[in-house]
Amino acid sequence: MIRLAVIWGILGLAAGPVVIYCLILLALYLDPSCRAGDTLTCRLDAGLNLVLGAIGGFVLFFAVSLVRSLLKKARS
């Protein structure tokens, strides 16, 4: 049960930054202050956001997998 949750957590570790990166690209496209190309106008720290996305993805996937396993075990 824990092993499966860790495997899903590792998948979330990869999926979280992908989702965050897509959101960053969308924000860069939609925000007119980020289009100018000046590094001082757009305060979007991509590195920090990707790290937080990786941590959040791991926690989310791990927790959902663990809860699903516990619910499945409780039903049987």
Secondary structure, DSSP 4 states (H G I P E B T S, - for coil): -HHHHHHHHHHHHHHHHHHHHHHHHHHHHH-GGGTT--TTT----HHHHHHHHHHHHHHHHHHHHHHHHHHHHHH-
